[in-house]
Amino acid sequence: YFSGSGNTQTMANWVAEKTGGELFRIVPEVAYTQNDVFDRSKNELDNGIRPTITTHIDAEVMAGYDTVFLGFPIWWYDLPTPLWSFLEEYDLSGKTIIPFFSHAGSSNGANSLNRLTSLATGATVLTDDALSINGDRVNDSETQVKSWVVSVVHK
């Protein structure tokens, strides 16, 4: 997961708790701050900039996963660019990616799910099963997140 404000991290913790899965946090080399997040993320998106990430998964470890729950916030109606960096680093062929995200109004994910599908080459992205929660409501959504996990795991 990638989290800017902590909302996606909260959701990711509940997903991991319910699935028994391992958490992996995508961390950019230069952290986003409240002072630069809007301008910096817009500049990265507009100019195709891929920020360097400092956390990595060993290729053999990644190869062992069939399903990846991928969490992120919606930034500028799109996938945050640290996710671009992550998705371009790994071979996700044959994996199932289940997205979940927080937003401040783009409840349908805007362009993020299309972007995720295009960057996760060879993976099956369950866009129709994506979980969307308004950032203002994340702290009160534990039951919703855990119920969603059960529903997508048992499809």
Secondary structure in CASP SS format (residue, H / E / C, confidence):
PFRMAT SS
TARGET T0000
AUTHOR 0000-0000-0000
METHOD secondary structure of the structure
MODEL  1
Y C 1.00
F C 1.00
S C 1.00
G C 1.00
S C 1.00
G C 1.00
N H 1.00
T H 1.00
Q H 1.00
T H 1.00
M H 1.00
A H 1.00
N H 1.00
W H 1.00
V H 1.00
A H 1.00
E H 1.00
K H 1.00
T H 1.00
G C 1.00
G C 1.00
E C 1.00
L C 1.00
F C 1.00
R C 1.00
I C 1.00
V C 1.00
P E 1.00
E C 1.00
V C 1.00
A C 1.00
Y C 1.00
T C 1.00
Q C 1.00
N C 1.00
D C 1.00
V H 1.00
F H 1.00
D H 1.00
R H 1.00
S H 1.00
K H 1.00
N H 1.00
E H 1.00
L H 1.00
D H 1.00
N H 1.00
G C 1.00
I C 1.00
R C 1.00
P C 1.00
T C 1.00
I E 1.00
T C 1.00
T C 1.00
H C 1.00
I C 1.00
D C 1.00
A H 1.00
E H 1.00
V H 1.00
M H 1.00
A H 1.00
G C 1.00
Y C 1.00
D C 1.00
T E 1.00
V E 1.00
F E 1.00
L E 1.00
G E 1.00
F E 1.00
P E 1.00
I C 1.00
W E 1.00
W C 1.00
Y C 1.00
D E 1.00
L C 1.00
P C 1.00
T H 1.00
P H 1.00
L H 1.00
W H 1.00
S H 1.00
F H 1.00
L H 1.00
E H 1.00
E H 1.00
Y C 1.00
D C 1.00
L C 1.00
S C 1.00
G C 1.00
K C 1.00
T E 1.00
I E 1.00
I E 1.00
P E 1.00
F E 1.00
F E 1.00
S E 1.00
H E 1.00
A C 1.00
G C 1.00
S C 1.00
S C 1.00
N C 1.00
G C 1.00
A C 1.00
N C 1.00
S H 1.00
L H 1.00
N H 1.00
R H 1.00
L H 1.00
T H 1.00
S H 1.00
L H 1.00
A C 1.00
T C 1.00
G C 1.00
A C 1.00
T E 1.00
V E 1.00
L C 1.00
T H 1.00
D H 1.00
D H 1.00
A C 1.00
L E 1.00
S E 1.00
I E 1.00
N E 1.00
G H 1.00
D H 1.00
R H 1.00
V H 1.00
N H 1.00
D H 1.00
S C 1.00
E H 1.00
T H 1.00
Q H 1.00
V H 1.00
K H 1.00
S H 1.00
W H 1.00
V H 1.00
V H 1.00
S H 1.00
V H 1.00
V H 1.00
H C 1.00
K C 1.00
END
